[in-house]
Amino acid sequence: MAVKAGIDYIFAREITYAGAEGMGKGCLIGTHDILLQFPTRTNEGIGNTIRWLIDDKPVREALTEALNDPDLTRGDLDRTLRKFGEKVSGSVLIDFAVVRRLKVKSSLFSRGIYTSEKYS
């Protein structure tokens, strides 16, 4: 059975990316077991922009295409997303199996998802 948005996964198509590949735009996808952040466009130096691709397609387009595949099941979803994460060097994977604390902040001074593998 095909996966459904809001039930099997969430997909934030436009976020601010801050990761190993610099600052820029990105997207975020989460399932019951993982959270994965991708860069879609980052800045490198003055005026140099990197557009990130998965299999020669823009990241958002590749993810949307995979999520709309009627043959993609919930069991295959995490495996497919992990493979996509391996193809994009700036992706950030959060595996809920190892996360002990999770905070989501949205205030004037602090916004983001904060995780820790420690209990305190």
C-alpha positions in Angstrom: 0.0 0.0 0.0 1.3 3.5 -0.9 2.6 5.8 1.8 0.5 8.7 2.9 1.6 12.2 3.9 0.7 13.1 7.5 0.3 9.4 8.4 3.5 7.6 7.3 5.7 10.7 6.8 6.0 14.5 7.1 7.7 16.5 4.4 8.7 20.2 4.9 9.6 21.3 1.4 11.3 24.6 2.3 13.5 25.0 5.4 16.7 26.9 6.2 19.6 24.4 5.9 22.5 24.8 8.3 24.8 21.8 8.1 28.2 20.4 7.0 27.8 21.9 3.6 27.2 25.5 4.7 24.1 27.7 4.9 21.2 27.8 2.5 17.9 26.2 1.6 16.8 22.7 2.3 14.0 20.3 3.0 13.2 17.9 5.8 11.4 14.6 5.8 10.5 12.5 8.8 9.0 9.1 9.4 8.2 7.2 12.6 11.8 6.1 12.9 14.0 8.8 11.3 14.3 12.5 10.5 16.4 13.5 7.5 17.5 17.0 6.4 18.7 17.6 2.9 20.4 20.7 1.4 18.7 21.9 -1.8 20.7 25.0 -2.4 23.7 26.2 -0.4 26.1 29.1 -0.8 29.9 28.6 -1.1 31.9 31.7 -1.0 30.8 34.9 -2.6 28.2 34.3 -5.4 28.8 30.6 -5.7 25.6 28.6 -5.3 25.5 24.8 -5.1 22.3 23.1 -6.2 22.1 19.6 -4.7 20.9 16.6 -6.8 19.8 13.0 -6.3 20.3 10.9 -9.4 20.6 14.0 -11.6 17.3 15.5 -10.3 16.9 18.3 -7.8 16.6 16.9 -4.2 12.9 18.0 -3.7 11.9 16.6 -7.1 13.6 13.3 -6.4 12.0 13.0 -3.0 8.5 14.0 -4.2 8.8 11.5 -7.1 9.7 8.7 -4.7 7.0 9.5 -2.2 4.4 9.5 -5.0 5.4 6.1 -6.1 2.3 3.8 -5.6 4.6 0.8 -5.0 6.5 2.4 -2.1 5.4 0.8 1.2 5.9 2.0 4.7 8.5 -0.7 5.2 10.5 0.5 2.2 10.2 4.2 3.1 13.0 4.4 5.6 15.3 2.2 3.5 14.7 4.5 0.5 15.3 7.7 2.4 18.5 6.3 3.9 19.8 5.5 0.4 18.9 9.1 -0.7 20.7 10.4 2.4 23.9 8.5 1.4 23.8 10.1 -2.0 23.8 13.7 -0.7 26.9 14.5 1.3 25.3 17.3 3.2 22.3 15.4 4.5 21.8 15.0 8.2 20.1 11.8 9.5 18.6 11.6 13.0 17.8 8.0 13.9 15.2 8.0 16.7 16.5 4.6 17.9 19.6 6.3 19.3 18.1 9.7 20.3 17.3 10.1 24.0 16.2 13.7 24.0 14.5 15.7 21.3 13.5 19.4 21.4 11.7 21.4 18.8 12.1 25.2 19.3 10.4 28.0 17.6 11.0 31.2 19.4 12.3 34.6 18.5 15.9 33.7 19.5 16.1 30.0 18.8 14.5 27.8 16.1 15.3 24.3 15.2 15.4 20.6 16.1 17.8 19.7 18.8 18.7 16.1 19.7 21.0 14.4 22.1 22.0 10.8 22.6 22.5 11.5 26.3 19.7 11.2 28.9 20.5 14.5 30.7 
